[in-house]
């Protein structure tokens, strides 16, 4: 089996169709040149060191059941052995692994990273351990922040972990990288979140975005209101790929690149897919339409303002 085939085999089933090859092929080439250790590429979940006995750790983990992601521990305990949600993610670091080929994390070593919808903190812990990133994680679910703090302590990572909204969290020009994985389609106001994300990035900073999209074959501007899909009241909007890209451009992002787009085998409506994009805040000034600068105000005229 080729290196490319091995990498493709590790992508979750819902992302195996419509894969854009360029970034994955680059990973394969680097692996074949022995620049990436194959055993490291196989690691798709956290392995945390702990001095707790298996019994002590099980007591801690039981209080947070059911689990939706796999984390293994040095004492032989794994979250996969507890009550699980459906679906259960055996490869929670897979998305981060895909965007690593598109964002120069090594060059940003020691930089600031924001993880929006951080869940159990696995992505930010991975970035902190691997690249020395100084991380902030936000989530609106208190349970997720509790787990993230516990896992960060085990990993020796000093992360800032906050209960905060993806639509309104504001730290202007503070972050070199923002991860926005699996959160945008849960938001009633996704454009507000994209605008806040842009503003929170330093000039030249990177966004890594994973979300659901709805691509109608006859009209690229149609979006899908998916509230209560799969009985999930936290679901709201699946933008089309075209609308999502345009919204990113309108808030100021440039160099927008689609890395992976996959059609799920089940669980989503017709014409829906999951997508991973990266985009960059430009180094220089940018123009933003008035309506996106003052989204809750009346627009008095058609003027545009130059931002720095």
NULONU-84913 format. One line per 5 residues: number of its first residue (from 0); their letters; for each residue x, y, z negated of N, C-alpha, C, O. Coordinates in steps of 0.1 Angstrom, whole numbers. Layout:
BEGIN
NUM> a> X:Y:Z:X:Y:Z:X:Y:Z:X:Y:Z ~ ...
***
This chain:
BEGIN
0> xxxxx> 8:-12:0:0:0:0:9:12:0:18:13:-8 ~ 6:22:8:14:35:9:12:43:-3:2:41:-11 ~ 21:53:-5:19:62:-16:6:70:-15:0:72:-25 ~ 3:74:-3:-9:82:-1:-21:73:-5:-31:78:-11 ~ -21:61:-1:-33:52:-5:-34:50:-20:-45:49:-25
5> xxxxx> -22:49:-26:-22:47:-41:-28:59:-48:-36:58:-57 ~ -24:71:-43:-30:84:-48:-45:84:-46:-53:87:-55 ~ -49:82:-34:-63:82:-30:-71:72:-39:-83:75:-42 ~ -65:61:-42:-72:51:-50:-75:55:-64:-84:50:-71 ~ -67:65:-69:-69:70:-82:-79:81:-83:-82:85:-94
10> xxxxx> -84:86:-72:-94:96:-72:-107:90:-76:-111:79:-70 ~ -116:96:-85:-128:90:-88:-137:88:-76:-135:95:-66 ~ -146:79:-77:-154:74:-66:-162:86:-59:-163:87:-47 ~ -166:96:-68:-174:106:-62:-166:116:-54:-172:125:-48 ~ -153:115:-54:-144:124:-47:-137:117:-35:-128:123:-29
15> xxxxx> -140:105:-32:-133:97:-22:-136:101:-8:-129:98:1 ~ -148:107:-6:-152:111:8:-148:125:10:-148:133:0 ~ -146:129:22:-143:143:26:-131:149:20:-130:161:18 ~ -121:140:16:-109:146:10:-101:153:20:-98:148:31 ~ -96:165:16:-87:172:25:-73:167:22:-69:168:10
20> xxxxx> -66:163:32:-54:155:30:-42:163:26:-32:157:20 ~ -41:176:29:-28:182:29:-21:182:15:-9:179:15 ~ -28:185:5:-22:185:-8:-18:171:-13:-8:169:-19 ~ -28:162:-11:-25:148:-15:-13:142:-8:-5:135:-13 ~ -12:145:5:-1:140:13:12:146:8:23:139:8
25> xxxxx> 12:158:4:24:164:-1:28:157:-14:40:155:-16 ~ 19:154:-23:22:146:-35:28:132:-31:38:128:-37 ~ 23:126:-21:28:113:-16:42:114:-11:51:106:-14 ~ 45:125:-3:58:127:2:68:129:-10:79:124:-10 ~ 64:137:-20:73:139:-31:76:126:-39:87:124:-44
30> xxxxx> 65:118:-40:67:105:-47:77:97:-40:85:90:-46 ~ 75:96:-26:84:88:-18:99:93:-19:108:85:-17 ~ 101:106:-21:114:111:-23:119:109:-37:130:115:-41 ~ 112:102:-45:115:100:-59:116:113:-67:124:113:-77 ~ 109:123:-63:108:135:-71:98:135:-82:97:143:-91
35> xxxxx> 88:125:-80:78:123:-91:79:109:-95:78:100:-87 ~ 80:107:-108:80:93:-113:66:87:-112:57:93:-117 ~ 66:75:-106:53:69:-104:45:66:-117:33:67:-117 ~ 52:62:-128:46:59:-140:39:72:-146:29:71:-152 ~ 45:84:-143:39:96:-148:26:99:-140:17:104:-146
40> xxxxx> 27:96:-127:15:99:-119:3:90:-123:-8:94:-120 ~ 6:79:-129:-5:70:-133:-12:75:-145:-23:70:-147 ~ -6:84:-152:-12:88:-165:-23:98:-162:-21:110:-158 ~ -36:94:-164:-47:103:-161:-55:106:-173:-65:113:-172 ~ -50:103:-185:-56:106:-198:-46:109:-208:-34:105:-206
45> xxxxx> -50:116:-219:-40:119:-229:-36:107:-237:-44:98:-240 ~ -23:106:-241:-19:96:-251:-13:105:-262:-3:111:-261 ~ -20:104:-274:-16:113:-285:-9:105:-296:-14:94:-300 ~ 2:110:-301:9:104:-313:1:107:-325:-4:118:-327 ~ 0:98:-335:-6:100:-347:0:92:-358:4:81:-356
50> xxxxx> 0:98:-370:5:90:-382:-7:84:-390:-5:77:-400 ~ -19:87:-385:-31:81:-391:-31:66:-389:-27:61:-378 ~ -36:59:-399:-39:45:-396:-50:43:-387:-58:52:-386 ~ -51:31:-380:-63:29:-371:-76:31:-378:-85:37:-373 ~ -77:27:-391:-90:29:-398:-93:43:-401:-104:48:-399
55> xxxxx> -82:51:-405:-85:66:-407:-89:73:-394:-98:81:-395 ~ -82:69:-383:-85:76:-371:-99:72:-366:-107:81:-361 ~ -103:60:-367:-116:55:-363:-127:63:-371:-137:66:-365 ~ -125:65:-384:-134:73:-392:-136:87:-386:-147:92:-386 ~ -125:93:-382:-126:107:-377:-133:106:-363:-142:115:-361
60> xxxxx> -130:97:-355:-136:97:-341:-150:93:-341:-158:97:-332 ~ -154:85:-351:-168:80:-351:-178:92:-353:-189:91:-348 ~ -173:102:-360:-182:113:-363:-186:121:-350:-195:129:-350 ~ -177:120:-340:-180:127:-327:-186:118:-316:-186:123:-305 ~ -190:106:-320:-197:98:-310:-210:104:-305:-216:112:-313
65> xxxxx> -214:102:-292:-207:93:-282:-197:101:-275:-197:114:-274 ~ -187:94:-269:-176:100:-262:-178:100:-247:-184:91:-242 ~ -173:110:-240:-175:111:-226:-162:110:-218:-161:109:-206 ~ -150:111:-226:-137:111:-219:-128:101:-227:-129:99:-239 ~ -118:96:-220:-109:86:-226:-97:94:-231:-90:102:-224
70> xxxxx> -93:91:-244:-81:95:-250:-75:83:-258:-82:77:-265 ~ -63:80:-255:-56:69:-262:-47:75:-273:-42:86:-272 ~ -44:67:-283:-36:71:-294:-25:60:-297:-26:49:-293 ~ -14:65:-303:-2:57:-305:-4:45:-314:3:36:-314 ~ -15:45:-322:-18:34:-332:-27:24:-325:-32:15:-332
75> xxxxx> -29:25:-312:-38:15:-305:-52:18:-304:-60:11:-298 ~ -57:29:-310:-71:33:-309:-73:41:-296:-64:48:-292 ~ -85:39:-291:-89:47:-279:-103:51:-280:-112:43:-285 ~ -107:62:-275:-121:67:-275:-129:58:-266:-142:57:-268 ~ -123:50:-257:-131:41:-248:-137:30:-256:-146:23:-251
80> xxxxx> -133:28:-269:-138:17:-277:-149:21:-286:-154:13:-294 ~ -154:34:-285:-165:39:-293:-177:40:-284:-177:37:-272 ~ -188:44:-290:-200:47:-283:-197:57:-272:-191:67:-274 ~ -202:54:-260:-199:63:-248:-212:70:-243:-223:65:-244 ~ -209:81:-237:-219:87:-228:-218:81:-214:-208:75:-211
85> xxxxx> -229:83:-207:-229:79:-193:-230:91:-184:-240:98:-185 ~ -221:94:-175:-209:86:-172:-198:89:-182:-198:99:-189 ~ -188:79:-183:-177:80:-191:-165:82:-182:-163:74:-173 ~ -156:92:-185:-145:95:-176:-132:88:-181:-127:92:-191 ~ -128:79:-173:-115:72:-177:-103:80:-172:-92:77:-177
90> xxxxx> -105:90:-164:-94:98:-158:-96:113:-160:-97:120:-150 ~ -97:117:-172:-100:131:-174:-90:141:-169:-93:153:-168 ~ -77:137:-168:-67:146:-163:-66:146:-148:-57:153:-142 ~ -75:139:-141:-74:138:-126:-75:152:-119:-67:155:-110 ~ -84:160:-124:-86:173:-117:-73:182:-119:-69:188:-109
95> xxxxx> -68:182:-131:-56:189:-133:-45:184:-124:-37:192:-119 ~ -44:171:-122:-34:165:-114:-35:170:-100:-25:171:-93 ~ -47:172:-95:-49:176:-81:-44:191:-79:-38:194:-70 ~ -48:200:-89:-44:214:-87:-29:216:-90:-24:227:-86 ~ -23:207:-96:-8:209:-99:0:211:-86:10:218:-86
100> xxxxx> -5:205:-75:2:206:-63:0:219:-56:8:223:-47 ~ -10:227:-60:-13:240:-54:-9:252:-62:-9:263:-57 ~ -7:250:-75:-3:261:-84:11:259:-90:14:248:-94 ~ 20:269:-89:34:267:-94:35:267:-109:41:276:-114 ~ 30:256:-115:30:256:-130:44:257:-135:46:264:-146
105> xxxxx> 53:250:-129:67:250:-134:73:265:-134:80:268:-143 ~ 70:273:-124:74:286:-123:68:295:-133:73:305:-137 ~ 56:291:-138:48:298:-148:51:293:-162:43:296:-171 ~ 61:285:-164:64:278:-177:64:289:-188:71:299:-187 ~ 56:286:-198:55:295:-210:45:305:-208:43:314:-217
110> xxxxx> 38:305:-196:28:315:-194:15:313:-201:14:303:-209 ~ 5:322:-199:-8:321:-206:-18:314:-197:-19:317:-185 ~ -25:305:-203:-36:297:-196:-49:298:-203:-49:295:-215 ~ -60:300:-196:-73:300:-202:-80:288:-196:-81:286:-184 ~ -86:279:-205:-94:268:-201:-108:270:-204:-112:270:-216
115> xxxxx> -116:273:-194:-131:276:-196:-139:263:-196:-137:255:-187 ~ -147:262:-206:-154:249:-208:-144:238:-211:-144:228:-205 ~ -136:240:-222:-125:232:-224:-128:218:-229:-119:209:-229 ~ -141:215:-233:-145:202:-237:-136:198:-249:-135:205:-259 ~ -129:186:-248:-121:181:-259:-107:186:-258:-98:182:-266
120> xxxxx> -104:196:-249:-91:202:-249:-80:195:-242:-68:198:-243 ~ -83:184:-235:-73:176:-229:-65:183:-218:-53:180:-217 ~ -71:191:-210:-64:198:-200:-54:209:-206:-42:210:-201 ~ -58:216:-216:-49:226:-221:-38:220:-229:-27:225:-229 ~ -41:208:-236:-30:201:-243:-20:196:-233:-8:197:-235
125> xxxxx> -25:191:-222:-16:186:-212:-7:197:-206:5:195:-204 ~ -13:209:-203:-5:220:-198:5:225:-208:16:229:-205 ~ 1:225:-221:10:230:-231:22:221:-233:33:225:-235 ~ 19:208:-233:30:198:-235:39:197:-223:51:197:-224 ~ 33:197:-211:41:195:-199:48:208:-194:59:207:-189
130> xxxxx> 42:220:-196:47:232:-190:50:243:-201:54:254:-197 ~ 47:240:-213:49:250:-224:39:261:-223:42:272:-228 ~ 28:259:-217:17:269:-215:12:273:-229:10:265:-238 ~ 10:286:-230:3:291:-243:-12:293:-239:-16:301:-232 ~ -20:284:-246:-33:282:-241:-44:287:-250:-43:288:-262
135> xxxxx> -55:292:-244:-67:296:-250:-78:287:-244:-79:286:-232 ~ -86:281:-252:-97:273:-247:-110:278:-253:-111:282:-264 ~ -120:279:-244:-134:284:-248:-144:274:-244:-143:267:-234 ~ -154:273:-253:-166:264:-250:-177:269:-259:-175:275:-269 ~ -190:267:-254:-201:271:-262:-206:260:-272:-215:262:-279
140> xxxxx> -200:248:-271:-204:237:-279:-194:235:-291:-183:232:-289 ~ -199:238:-303:-190:237:-315:-183:224:-316:-171:223:-320 ~ -190:213:-313:-184:200:-314:-171:199:-305:-161:193:-309 ~ -172:205:-293:-160:204:-284:-148:212:-290:-137:208:-289 ~ -151:223:-297:-140:231:-303:-134:223:-315:-122:223:-317
145> xxxxx> -143:217:-322:-138:208:-334:-128:198:-329:-117:196:-334 ~ -132:190:-318:-124:180:-313:-111:185:-307:-100:180:-309 ~ -112:196:-300:-100:203:-294:-90:207:-304:-78:205:-302 ~ -95:212:-316:-86:216:-326:-79:203:-333:-67:204:-336 ~ -87:193:-334:-81:180:-340:-70:174:-330:-60:171:-335
150> xxxxx> -74:173:-318:-64:168:-308:-52:177:-306:-41:172:-305 ~ -54:190:-307:-43:199:-305:-33:198:-317:-21:198:-316 ~ -39:196:-329:-30:194:-341:-22:181:-339:-10:181:-343 ~ -28:170:-335:-21:158:-333:-10:160:-323:1:154:-324 ~ -12:168:-312:-2:170:-302:8:180:-305:18:182:-298
155> xxxxx> 6:187:-317:16:197:-320:14:210:-312:24:217:-310 ~ 2:212:-306:0:223:-298:-7:234:-305:-18:232:-312 ~ -2:246:-305:-8:258:-312:-17:265:-302:-13:276:-297 ~ -29:260:-300:-38:266:-290:-48:275:-298:-52:272:-309 ~ -53:285:-291:-64:293:-296:-77:287:-290:-78:286:-278
160> xxxxx> -86:283:-299:-98:276:-295:-110:284:-300:-111:285:-313 ~ -119:288:-291:-129:297:-295:-143:293:-290:-144:287:-279 ~ -153:295:-297:-167:294:-292:-170:307:-285:-171:317:-291 ~ -171:306:-272:-173:318:-264:-180:315:-251:-179:303:-246 ~ -186:325:-244:-193:323:-232:-184:324:-220:-176:333:-219
165> xxxxx> -186:315:-210:-179:316:-197:-183:329:-189:-175:333:-180 ~ -195:334:-192:-199:346:-185:-194:359:-190:-193:369:-183 ~ -191:359:-203:-188:372:-209:-174:373:-216:-170:384:-220 ~ -167:362:-217:-154:362:-224:-144:372:-217:-143:371:-205 ~ -139:381:-224:-131:392:-218:-117:393:-225:-117:397:-237
170> xxxxx> -107:391:-217:-93:394:-221:-86:399:-209:-78:392:-202 ~ -88:412:-205:-84:417:-192:-69:415:-190:-61:419:-198 ~ -65:410:-178:-52:408:-173:-43:401:-183:-31:404:-184 ~ -48:391:-190:-40:383:-200:-35:370:-195:-24:366:-200 ~ -41:364:-185:-38:350:-182:-31:348:-169:-35:355:-159
175> xxxxx> -22:339:-168:-15:336:-155:-23:325:-148:-23:325:-135 ~ -30:317:-155:-38:306:-149:-51:305:-156:-52:306:-169 ~ -62:303:-149:-75:300:-155:-80:287:-149:-82:286:-137 ~ -83:277:-158:-90:265:-153:-105:267:-156:-109:271:-166 ~ -113:264:-145:-127:266:-146:-133:253:-140:-138:252:-129
180> xxxxx> -132:242:-148:-136:229:-144:-149:225:-149:-152:224:-161 ~ -159:221:-140:-171:215:-144:-180:224:-152:-189:219:-160 ~ -179:237:-150:-187:247:-159:-196:256:-151:-207:259:-155 ~ -192:260:-138:-199:270:-131:-213:267:-129:-222:276:-130 ~ -216:254:-125:-230:251:-122:-239:250:-134:-251:248:-133
185> xxxxx> -233:251:-146:-241:251:-158:-245:265:-162:-252:267:-172 ~ -241:275:-155:-243:289:-159:-254:296:-152:-256:294:-140 ~ -263:303:-159:-274:310:-153:-269:321:-143:-276:325:-134 ~ -257:327:-147:-252:338:-139:-237:335:-135:-228:340:-140 ~ -236:326:-125:-222:322:-121:-213:333:-116:-201:333:-118
190> xxxxx> -219:343:-109:-211:354:-104:-205:363:-115:-194:367:-114 ~ -212:364:-126:-207:371:-138:-194:364:-143:-184:370:-147 ~ -195:351:-143:-183:343:-148:-171:344:-138:-160:346:-143 ~ -174:344:-125:-163:346:-116:-157:360:-117:-145:361:-116 ~ -165:370:-119:-160:383:-121:-152:384:-134:-141:390:-134
195> xxxxx> -157:379:-145:-149:379:-157:-136:371:-156:-125:376:-161 ~ -136:360:-149:-124:352:-147:-114:360:-139:-102:360:-143 ~ -118:367:-129:-109:375:-121:-103:386:-130:-90:388:-130 ~ -111:393:-138:-106:403:-146:-96:398:-157:-88:406:-161 ~ -98:386:-161:-90:380:-172:-76:376:-167:-67:374:-174
200> xxxxx> -75:375:-153:-62:371:-148:-53:383:-146:-57:394:-143 ~ -40:380:-148:-30:390:-144:-29:391:-129:-32:381:-122 ~ -25:403:-123:-22:403:-109:-13:392:-105:-2:390:-111 ~ -16:385:-95:-9:373:-90:-12:360:-97:-7:350:-93 ~ -22:361:-107:-26:349:-114:-35:340:-105:-40:344:-95
205> xxxxx> -37:327:-110:-44:317:-102:-56:312:-110:-56:311:-122 ~ -67:310:-102:-79:303:-106:-79:289:-100:-76:287:-88 ~ -82:279:-109:-84:265:-104:-99:262:-108:-102:262:-119 ~ -107:260:-98:-122:259:-100:-127:245:-94:-124:241:-83 ~ -134:238:-103:-141:226:-99:-156:228:-102:-159:231:-113
210> xxxxx> -164:225:-92:-179:226:-95:-187:218:-85:-181:212:-76 ~ -200:219:-86:-209:213:-76:-213:223:-66:-215:235:-69 ~ -215:219:-54:-219:227:-43:-231:220:-36:-232:208:-36 ~ -239:229:-29:-250:224:-21:-248:230:-7:-249:242:-5 ~ -246:221:3:-244:226:17:-255:221:26:-254:210:31
215> xxxxx> -264:229:28:-275:226:37:-270:226:52:-263:235:55 ~ -274:216:59:-268:215:73:-273:226:82:-267:228:93 ~ -284:233:79:-289:243:88:-287:257:84:-287:267:92 ~ -284:260:71:-282:273:66:-271:273:55:-274:269:44 ~ -259:279:58:-249:279:48:-251:288:36:-244:288:27
220> xxxxx> -262:297:37:-265:306:26:-275:300:16:-277:307:6 ~ -280:289:19:-290:283:9:-282:277:-3:-273:270:-1 ~ -287:281:-15:-282:275:-27:-292:267:-34:-304:268:-30 ~ -289:259:-43:-298:249:-49:-299:252:-64:-289:252:-72 ~ -312:254:-69:-315:255:-83:-317:242:-89:-327:235:-87
225> xxxxx> -307:237:-97:-307:223:-102:-310:222:-116:-306:212:-123 ~ -317:231:-122:-322:230:-136:-330:218:-138:-339:214:-131 ~ -326:210:-149:-332:198:-153:-329:186:-143:-335:175:-145 ~ -320:188:-134:-315:176:-126:-309:166:-135:-301:170:-144 ~ -312:154:-134:-308:143:-143:-311:146:-157:-305:142:-167
230> xxxxx> -323:153:-159:-328:157:-172:-318:165:-180:-318:165:-193 ~ -310:173:-174:-300:181:-180:-304:196:-179:-304:202:-169 ~ -309:201:-191:-313:215:-191:-302:225:-190:-305:237:-188 ~ -290:221:-191:-278:230:-190:-274:232:-175:-266:240:-172 ~ -280:224:-166:-277:226:-151:-285:238:-146:-297:240:-149
235> xxxxx> -278:246:-138:-285:258:-132:-283:259:-117:-293:257:-109 ~ -271:263:-112:-270:266:-98:-259:258:-91:-247:257:-96 ~ -262:253:-80:-252:247:-71:-251:257:-59:-260:256:-50 ~ -241:265:-59:-239:274:-47:-235:266:-35:-229:256:-37 ~ -237:272:-23:-232:265:-12:-217:268:-11:-212:278:-17
240> xxxxx> -209:260:-4:-195:263:-2:-193:277:3:-184:284:-1 ~ -201:281:13:-199:294:20:-202:305:10:-195:315:9 ~ -213:304:2:-217:314:-8:-206:315:-19:-203:326:-23 ~ -202:303:-24:-191:303:-34:-179:310:-29:-173:319:-37 ~ -174:307:-17:-163:314:-12:-165:329:-10:-156:337:-14
245> xxxxx> -176:333:-6:-179:347:-4:-180:354:-18:-175:365:-19 ~ -185:348:-28:-186:354:-41:-172:355:-47:-169:366:-53 ~ -163:346:-45:-149:347:-49:-143:359:-42:-135:366:-48 ~ -145:360:-29:-139:372:-22:-145:385:-27:-137:395:-28 ~ -158:386:-30:-164:398:-34:-159:403:-48:-157:415:-50
250> xxxxx> -156:393:-57:-151:398:-70:-136:401:-69:-131:407:-78 ~ -129:397:-58:-116:402:-56:-105:391:-52:-94:394:-49 ~ -109:378:-53:-100:367:-51:-95:367:-36:-103:370:-27 ~ -83:362:-34:-77:360:-21:-70:347:-20:-69:340:-31 ~ -66:343:-9:-59:330:-7:-67:318:-13:-62:311:-21
255> xxxxx> -80:318:-9:-89:307:-14:-87:295:-6:-88:294:6 ~ -83:284:-13:-80:271:-7:-89:260:-12:-89:258:-24 ~ -95:253:-3:-103:241:-7:-93:229:-7:-87:225:3 ~ -92:223:-19:-83:211:-20:-90:198:-18:-85:189:-11 ~ -101:196:-24:-109:184:-24:-123:187:-24:-128:195:-31
260> xxxxx> -131:179:-15:-145:180:-15:-150:166:-14:-147:159:-4 ~ -159:162:-23:-163:148:-23:-178:146:-24:-185:154:-32 ~ -184:137:-17:-198:134:-18:-201:123:-28:-196:112:-25 ~ -208:125:-38:-210:115:-48:-218:103:-43:-226:105:-33 ~ -216:92:-48:-224:80:-44:-238:80:-51:-247:74:-46
265> xxxxx> -239:87:-62:-252:88:-69:-252:100:-79:-241:105:-82 ~ -263:104:-83:-264:114:-94:-267:128:-89:-271:137:-97 ~ -265:131:-76:-267:145:-71:-277:144:-60:-280:134:-54 ~ -283:156:-57:-293:157:-47:-287:156:-33:-275:157:-32 ~ -295:154:-23:-291:154:-9:-283:167:-6:-287:178:-10
270> xxxxx> -273:166:2:-264:177:6:-255:183:-5:-249:193:-2 ~ -255:176:-16:-246:181:-27:-233:174:-27:-231:163:-22 ~ -223:181:-32:-209:175:-33:-202:182:-45:-207:192:-51 ~ -191:177:-49:-182:183:-58:-170:188:-51:-165:182:-41 ~ -164:200:-55:-154:206:-48:-143:212:-58:-147:216:-69
275> xxxxx> -131:211:-54:-120:218:-61:-113:228:-52:-109:225:-41 ~ -113:240:-58:-107:252:-51:-96:258:-59:-96:257:-72 ~ -86:264:-53:-78:274:-60:-78:287:-53:-80:288:-41 ~ -76:298:-61:-76:311:-55:-67:320:-63:-63:316:-74 ~ -64:331:-58:-54:340:-65:-59:354:-66:-65:359:-56
280> xxxxx> -56:360:-77:-58:375:-78:-47:382:-72:-35:379:-75 ~ -49:391:-62:-38:398:-55:-30:406:-64:-35:411:-75 ~ -17:408:-60:-8:416:-68:-12:431:-68:-11:438:-78 ~ -17:436:-57:-20:450:-56:-35:454:-58:-42:446:-63 ~ -38:466:-54:-52:471:-56:-62:462:-48:-58:455:-38
285> xxxxx> -74:462:-52:-85:455:-45:-98:463:-45:-100:471:-54 ~ -106:460:-36:-119:467:-35:-130:458:-39:-130:446:-36 ~ -139:463:-48:-150:455:-53:-163:463:-50:-164:474:-54 ~ -174:457:-44:-186:464:-42:-192:469:-55:-191:463:-66 ~ -199:480:-54:-205:487:-66:-214:477:-74:-213:477:-86
290> xxxxx> -221:469:-66:-231:461:-73:-224:450:-82:-230:446:-92 ~ -212:446:-79:-205:437:-87:-197:443:-98:-193:437:-107 ~ -195:457:-97:-189:464:-108:-199:468:-119:-196:469:-130 ~ -212:470:-114:-222:475:-123:-235:466:-120:-245:471:-116 ~ -233:453:-123:-243:444:-119:-257:446:-125:-267:441:-120
295> xxxxx> -257:452:-137:-270:454:-144:-275:469:-142:-284:473:-149 ~ -269:477:-134:-272:490:-132:-278:493:-118:-275:485:-109 ~ -285:504:-116:-290:507:-103:-278:513:-95:-269:519:-100 ~ -278:510:-82:-268:515:-73:-272:528:-67:-281:529:-59 ~ -265:539:-70:-269:552:-65:-265:555:-51:-272:563:-44
300> xxxxx> -255:549:-46:-251:551:-32:-243:539:-27:-242:529:-35 ~ -237:540:-16:-230:528:-10:-215:529:-11:-208:523:-4 ~ -210:537:-21:-196:539:-22:-189:527:-28:-195:519:-35 ~ -177:525:-24:-168:515:-29:-157:522:-37:-153:533:-33 ~ -152:515:-47:-142:521:-55:-129:512:-55:-131:500:-54
305> xxx> -118:518:-55:-105:511:-54:-101:508:-68:-100:517:-77 ~ -98:495:-71:-94:491:-85:-79:488:-85:-73:484:-75 ~ -73:489:-97:-59:486:-99:-58:476:-110:-47:472:-113
***
